[in-house]
Amino acid sequence: MRILILGTGGMANQHAANFSKIGGVSLVGGVDVVPERLAAFCTEHDIARQFSSFDDALEWGEFDAIANVTPDNVHHPTTMQAIAAGKHVFCEKPLATDAALAMEMTEAIERSGKVGMVNFTYRNSPALQKGRAMVLAGKIGAVRHIEASHLQSWLVSTAWGDWKTESKWLWRLSTKHGSNGALGDIGIHIVDFASYGSGLDVAHVFARLKTFDKAPGNVIGDYVLDANDSFTMNVDYSNGAVGTIQASRTAAGQFDQLRLRVYGDLGSIEVIYDTGKSTLRACAGSDVNQAEWRDIACDNVDTNFLRFAAAVKAGKTEEPSFRRAANIQKVLDAAVVSDREHTDVPIA
């Protein structure tokens, strides 16, 4: 597989580093509108071809797939171009800025017969994969209650950089620059994390979104800081279970933590992903009577990058697919409506 990296910002380095380790995969080109960034990226990852526009790259055409690492609002037009050109697509999340566009992309890739997958990075957690397997195998019985959170601290910490002066953070705070805030950035991860880990789909949403004051007039340069910083959701799941989902960029003391608790009528699991480290605990069987939790060993799992390469080789999409991402986007869209109208919103 010859892969083109579309967009060479921070996350693109993860794509390049991971794909370059896979046998049979070669990085053949990079695309970016910022020449200096593109040149530095291609030099670092030994990529020969550089393009200032995707149109130029498509005209060249000597690649099989793209890794779409552009800003959120660019995913739809560039992915649709790639599909029309007969390319496989590995897209960063969110697939699109709303469910209608995401479903258009989904239907287009499915009609094309090409592979379309989305980089839900936390699917790479061995604890999540093992925990899901336990739930689906009935180890905790029927799921009744779910708690999930995704907590980051980059708005109240300099550990990830100075968000007030760096464009890679500022755009995430501005709807004009294509951001849907914490909901679109990390909310999509924790909704998928909770739904995938529990084996259940969200059926109804009641949400609250919050944007905090962060600068004089909430403006820094060209960035209007109007995107949400935190959210909470009360949700019903497809089997009647209830749950809470929350996320924030203002959680001091948490670099990047996802926590999922799934409670069933025969036991419970707890999955924690904390800044690269993944752990799983369970309370099940006779341990329920003493409320005793035990650590569960987890085997390593294939990354999304490996799964995409294997899917292209086999000619068949694997999960997480475009359709999965589009369905998760429906939950995020419903959360926006719920917050605006102060009402419970069903997922169509």
Backbone torsions as a table, in degrees:
resi	resn	phi	psi	omega
1	MET	NA	124.8	174.3
2	ARG	-97.1	121.7	-173.1
3	ILE	-118.0	139.6	177.1
4	LEU	-106.2	130.5	177.5
5	ILE	-92.9	114.3	-177.6
6	LEU	-101.1	106.8	-172.8
7	GLY	95.3	121.8	-172.2
8	THR	-120.2	32.0	175.2
9	GLY	-74.5	-164.1	-171.1
10	GLY	-53.4	-49.6	-176.2
11	MET	-67.6	-23.7	179.6
12	ALA	-60.9	-28.7	178.5
13	ASN	-64.0	-35.9	176.3
14	GLN	-65.9	-41.2	178.4
15	HIS	-62.5	-49.3	-177.7
16	ALA	-62.7	-44.2	-178.3
17	ALA	-63.7	-41.3	-177.7
18	ASN	-74.9	-43.9	-179.3
19	PHE	-67.2	-32.7	-178.1
20	SER	-68.3	-17.4	179.8
21	LYS	-86.9	-7.7	-173.5
22	ILE	-93.7	126.0	179.0
23	GLY	-60.6	135.6	179.5
24	GLY	86.1	-2.0	178.7
25	VAL	-109.0	132.8	176.9
26	SER	-129.2	140.0	176.3
27	LEU	-88.7	112.2	-171.3
28	VAL	-108.5	-12.1	-178.8
29	GLY	-166.7	159.1	175.6
30	GLY	-133.8	148.1	-179.4
31	VAL	-131.3	132.1	174.4
32	ASP	-162.7	150.0	179.4
33	VAL	-85.6	-8.6	178.5
34	VAL	-104.2	105.5	-172.8
35	PRO	-58.2	-42.5	-176.8
36	GLU	-64.7	-42.8	179.7
37	ARG	-65.2	-43.6	179.0
38	LEU	-60.4	-45.8	-178.0
39	ALA	-63.2	-44.2	-179.6
40	ALA	-64.3	-41.5	-179.8
41	PHE	-63.2	-48.3	-177.3
42	CYS	-67.2	-33.8	175.6
43	THR	-65.8	-45.6	-178.1
44	GLU	-62.3	-36.9	-174.0
45	HIS	-106.6	13.0	175.0
46	ASP	55.7	50.0	179.1
47	ILE	-103.6	124.7	-170.5
48	ALA	-77.6	-41.5	-171.7
49	ARG	-96.9	134.5	178.3
50	GLN	-125.3	135.0	-178.6
51	PHE	-131.9	136.5	179.4
52	SER	-86.5	-9.3	176.8
53	SER	-147.2	153.0	178.2
54	PHE	-68.6	-33.2	176.9
55	ASP	-56.8	-42.6	179.2
56	ASP	-64.5	-40.3	179.4
57	ALA	-65.2	-41.1	179.1
58	LEU	-65.9	-36.1	177.2
59	GLU	-63.6	-38.3	174.7
60	TRP	-65.5	-56.3	167.8
61	GLY	77.1	1.7	-173.7
62	GLU	-84.8	57.2	177.0
63	PHE	-152.3	158.9	-175.6
64	ASP	-102.4	-27.4	-173.1
65	ALA	-149.3	158.2	173.2
66	ILE	-119.2	146.7	164.4
67	ALA	-101.4	109.3	-175.1
68	ASN	-89.3	102.2	-176.6
69	VAL	-118.6	34.0	177.6
70	THR	-81.6	169.1	173.2
71	PRO	-57.6	156.8	-171.7
72	ASP	-51.6	-44.2	-174.3
73	ASN	-76.0	-3.9	177.8
74	VAL	-99.3	-12.1	-177.6
75	HIS	-56.8	-46.7	-174.6
76	HIS	-63.3	-56.4	-176.3
77	PRO	-63.4	-39.3	-177.8
78	THR	-72.4	-37.7	177.5
79	THR	-65.9	-41.1	177.9
80	MET	-62.7	-37.5	174.8
81	GLN	-62.3	-45.2	-178.5
82	ALA	-62.8	-42.5	179.7
83	ILE	-62.9	-44.0	179.6
84	ALA	-61.1	-29.0	179.7
85	ALA	-87.6	2.4	176.5
86	GLY	79.9	30.4	-179.1
87	LYS	-104.2	149.3	168.2
88	HIS	-74.0	153.4	-176.0
89	VAL	-134.4	127.2	170.1
90	PHE	-113.7	108.2	-169.8
91	CYS	-108.8	141.0	170.7
92	GLU	-67.1	156.9	175.1
93	LYS	-82.9	157.8	-13.2
94	PRO	-70.2	155.2	-179.6
95	LEU	-58.3	-41.2	177.5
96	ALA	-151.3	176.3	-177.8
97	THR	-82.9	-10.9	172.5
98	ASP	-152.0	165.5	-173.0
99	ALA	-68.0	-32.4	-179.1
100	ALA	-63.5	-45.0	177.9
101	LEU	-67.0	-39.7	179.2
102	ALA	-62.7	-38.6	179.5
103	MET	-71.6	-34.0	174.9
104	GLU	-60.9	-42.8	177.1
105	MET	-64.1	-40.9	-179.5
106	THR	-61.6	-48.8	-178.6
107	GLU	-65.8	-35.0	179.5
108	ALA	-66.9	-44.6	-178.0
109	ILE	-69.5	-35.9	179.1
110	GLU	-67.9	-38.1	176.5
111	ARG	-65.7	-33.5	-175.6
112	SER	-73.0	-24.3	-175.5
113	GLY	81.5	2.2	178.4
114	LYS	-85.9	165.0	179.6
115	VAL	-83.9	129.5	174.5
116	GLY	-129.2	115.9	-179.5
117	MET	-133.9	158.3	-175.1
118	VAL	-122.6	140.6	-173.7
119	ASN	-87.3	75.1	167.7
120	PHE	-76.1	92.1	-167.1
121	THR	-60.8	-30.7	-174.8
122	TYR	-78.6	-3.8	168.5
123	ARG	-64.9	-17.7	179.2
124	ASN	-74.9	-1.6	-179.7
125	SER	-75.7	118.4	176.2
126	PRO	-58.7	-35.8	-179.0
127	ALA	-65.7	-39.4	178.0
128	LEU	-64.4	-44.7	-178.6
129	GLN	-64.5	-42.5	179.3
130	LYS	-68.5	-42.9	179.4
131	GLY	-60.6	-44.4	177.4
132	ARG	-59.0	-44.5	-179.5
133	ALA	-60.1	-38.7	178.4
134	MET	-65.0	-43.2	179.9
135	VAL	-63.5	-47.4	-177.9
136	LEU	-66.1	-26.3	178.0
137	ALA	-82.5	-0.1	177.8
138	GLY	82.1	15.0	-175.9
139	LYS	-64.6	-25.3	178.9
140	ILE	-115.1	11.7	178.4
141	GLY	75.8	-155.3	-179.9
142	ALA	-76.4	129.9	-178.8
143	VAL	-71.4	132.0	-178.2
144	ARG	-116.2	-33.1	-171.5
145	HIS	-150.9	141.2	-176.9
146	ILE	-135.5	136.2	173.6
147	GLU	-124.7	132.9	-179.2
148	ALA	-145.3	141.5	177.8
149	SER	-146.9	148.1	173.5
150	HIS	-129.8	112.7	-172.0
151	LEU	-120.3	127.7	174.6
152	GLN	-130.3	164.1	-174.4
153	SER	-130.3	18.1	-171.6
154	TRP	-71.3	-14.2	174.6
155	LEU	-82.1	-13.4	-179.3
156	VAL	-125.3	17.6	-175.6
157	SER	-149.0	155.5	175.7
158	THR	-103.7	9.5	-175.8
159	ALA	-62.1	-31.3	-179.7
160	TRP	-98.2	-1.3	-175.8
161	GLY	124.5	178.8	-179.3
162	ASP	-97.7	98.7	-174.0
163	TRP	-61.7	-25.2	-176.7
164	LYS	-72.3	-16.8	-176.1
165	THR	-122.4	-2.1	-174.3
166	GLU	-114.6	124.0	-176.1
167	SER	-61.1	-30.3	-177.6
168	LYS	-65.5	-19.7	174.6
169	TRP	-100.7	-40.0	-175.7
170	LEU	-60.8	-37.9	-178.8
171	TRP	-63.7	-27.3	-179.9
172	ARG	-71.8	-9.6	-178.9
173	LEU	-105.2	2.2	-171.3
174	SER	-125.7	118.7	178.2
175	THR	-66.4	-31.6	178.8
176	LYS	-62.1	-27.4	179.7
177	HIS	-95.2	14.5	172.2
178	GLY	95.4	7.9	-177.3
179	SER	-92.0	142.5	169.1
180	ASN	-107.8	28.8	172.8
181	GLY	66.9	-158.1	179.3
182	ALA	-59.9	-33.3	179.8
183	LEU	-60.5	-47.6	-177.8
184	GLY	-79.0	-28.3	-173.5
185	ASP	-84.9	-57.2	-179.3
186	ILE	-110.2	-17.9	176.8
187	GLY	-62.0	-39.5	179.8
188	ILE	-62.5	-32.9	177.9
189	HIS	-68.1	-47.9	-173.4
190	ILE	-75.0	-29.8	174.0
191	VAL	-64.5	-44.0	176.9
192	ASP	-65.4	-43.7	-178.8
193	PHE	-56.6	-47.3	-177.8
194	ALA	-70.4	-43.5	-178.0
195	SER	-69.0	-44.4	179.6
196	TYR	-66.7	-45.2	-177.4
197	GLY	-64.8	-32.6	-179.5
198	SER	-90.6	-13.1	-176.9
199	GLY	72.3	20.9	-175.7
200	LEU	-126.8	151.9	175.1
201	ASP	-99.6	149.6	175.8
202	VAL	-74.7	133.6	-178.3
203	ALA	-107.9	-34.7	178.7
204	HIS	-141.4	151.0	-178.5
205	VAL	-133.7	135.3	166.6
206	PHE	-127.3	113.3	-168.0
207	ALA	-126.4	156.3	171.2
208	ARG	-132.9	127.6	177.8
209	LEU	-111.6	143.9	-177.4
210	LYS	-137.2	130.8	173.3
211	THR	-113.5	126.9	-177.7
212	PHE	-99.4	155.1	173.5
213	ASP	-68.8	130.3	-175.4
214	LYS	-130.7	-9.7	-178.6
215	ALA	-162.6	161.3	177.7
216	PRO	-56.0	121.3	-178.0
217	GLY	68.5	5.7	-176.3
218	ASN	51.9	42.7	176.8
219	VAL	-135.6	132.0	171.6
220	ILE	-130.1	109.6	-177.3
221	GLY	60.0	-124.1	-178.7
222	ASP	-88.9	3.0	-173.8
223	TYR	-102.4	116.9	171.8
224	VAL	-90.1	118.3	-169.8
225	LEU	-87.3	70.2	-173.1
226	ASP	-111.5	-1.4	179.5
227	ALA	-77.7	150.8	-176.4
228	ASN	-65.9	145.7	-179.2
229	ASP	-104.4	-25.8	-178.8
230	SER	-146.2	155.2	172.6
231	PHE	-151.8	158.2	170.0
232	THR	-131.8	147.1	174.9
233	MET	-133.3	136.7	161.2
234	ASN	-100.7	130.4	-174.4
235	VAL	-133.3	152.4	165.8
236	ASP	-106.3	142.5	177.9
237	TYR	-102.5	169.8	-171.8
238	SER	-63.0	-22.8	179.8
239	ASN	-98.2	5.1	-178.3
240	GLY	98.4	-7.9	176.0
241	ALA	-64.3	155.1	176.2
242	VAL	-114.7	162.3	-179.6
243	GLY	-166.8	170.8	173.8
244	THR	-124.8	140.9	176.4
245	ILE	-132.2	130.8	179.7
246	GLN	-143.4	156.3	177.4
247	ALA	-154.0	150.9	179.6
248	SER	-156.0	148.7	171.7
249	ARG	-99.5	6.6	-174.8
250	THR	-115.7	24.4	-175.0
251	ALA	-90.8	84.1	179.3
252	ALA	-54.7	136.0	-179.2
253	GLY	95.1	-6.1	178.9
254	GLN	-123.7	111.3	175.9
255	PHE	-68.4	-55.1	-178.1
256	ASP	-163.3	90.5	-175.5
257	GLN	-122.6	127.6	170.4
258	LEU	-112.4	130.9	179.0
259	ARG	-129.6	133.1	179.2
260	LEU	-133.2	126.4	172.8
261	ARG	-119.4	124.8	178.5
262	VAL	-117.2	117.8	-176.8
263	TYR	-107.5	123.3	177.7
264	GLY	-113.4	178.8	-179.2
265	ASP	-82.1	-2.0	175.7
266	LEU	-122.6	-1.2	-178.5
267	GLY	163.2	-171.9	-175.7
268	SER	-147.1	156.8	169.6
269	ILE	-127.7	155.4	173.5
270	GLU	-132.9	122.5	177.5
271	VAL	-110.9	129.9	176.4
272	ILE	-128.4	125.1	169.3
273	TYR	-112.6	117.9	-176.0
274	ASP	-131.1	101.3	174.6
275	THR	49.8	50.9	175.3
276	GLY	97.5	-16.0	-179.1
277	LYS	-103.6	133.5	-172.9
278	SER	-119.6	127.5	-179.9
279	THR	-134.4	153.2	-180.0
280	LEU	-136.3	133.8	172.8
281	ARG	-127.6	156.2	177.2
282	ALA	-143.6	148.4	171.0
283	CYS	-126.9	106.7	-173.6
284	ALA	-150.7	169.4	180.0
285	GLY	61.9	-139.4	-178.8
286	SER	-68.3	-18.3	178.8
287	ASP	-64.3	-22.0	179.8
288	VAL	-60.3	-35.4	-176.6
289	ASN	-68.0	-27.3	178.2
290	GLN	-105.6	4.6	-176.5
291	ALA	51.8	44.0	-178.8
292	GLU	-98.3	128.8	179.4
293	TRP	-103.8	142.3	180.0
294	ARG	-125.3	140.6	174.9
295	ASP	-70.7	140.0	-179.3
296	ILE	-113.7	126.5	178.1
297	ALA	-72.2	143.6	-177.7
298	CYS	-130.5	135.1	175.9
299	ASP	-81.5	154.9	175.1
300	ASN	-62.5	151.4	179.8
301	VAL	-125.7	158.2	175.6
302	ASP	-66.2	143.1	175.7
303	THR	-77.4	166.4	174.6
304	ASN	-59.7	-33.4	179.4
305	PHE	-63.8	-45.1	177.8
306	LEU	-64.8	-40.9	-179.4
307	ARG	-65.0	-37.7	178.7
308	PHE	-66.0	-45.5	179.3
309	ALA	-60.4	-41.4	179.0
310	ALA	-66.8	-37.3	-179.6
311	ALA	-66.2	-41.8	178.1
312	VAL	-63.5	-42.3	179.5
313	LYS	-62.0	-39.6	-178.1
314	ALA	-84.1	-15.4	-178.6
315	GLY	74.2	26.9	-177.9
316	LYS	-145.2	126.8	-178.6
317	THR	-62.2	137.3	171.6
318	GLU	-108.7	173.9	175.3
319	GLU	-85.3	148.2	3.9
320	PRO	-82.8	125.3	-173.5
321	SER	-92.5	169.9	173.0
322	PHE	-56.7	-42.5	-177.3
323	ARG	-63.7	-39.0	176.5
324	ARG	-60.4	-46.1	-178.8
325	ALA	-64.4	-37.7	178.4
326	ALA	-64.9	-39.5	179.1
327	ASN	-68.5	-37.0	175.3
328	ILE	-65.9	-37.6	179.1
329	GLN	-62.2	-30.8	176.1
330	LYS	-59.9	-36.8	178.8
331	VAL	-66.7	-42.2	179.5
332	LEU	-65.9	-42.0	177.2
333	ASP	-61.0	-41.4	179.0
334	ALA	-64.5	-34.6	178.2
335	ALA	-63.8	-39.8	178.0
336	VAL	-63.3	-45.2	178.5
337	VAL	-63.4	-43.4	-179.9
338	SER	-60.1	-44.7	179.4
339	ASP	-64.0	-41.8	-178.0
340	ARG	-68.7	-39.9	-173.4
341	GLU	-102.4	-1.8	178.9
342	HIS	54.4	51.3	-177.2
343	THR	-148.0	161.1	173.9
344	ASP	-75.2	136.0	-176.6
345	VAL	-123.1	123.2	175.0
346	PRO	-75.1	152.1	176.9
347	ILE	-90.5	117.7	-176.4
348	ALA	-72.1	NA	NA
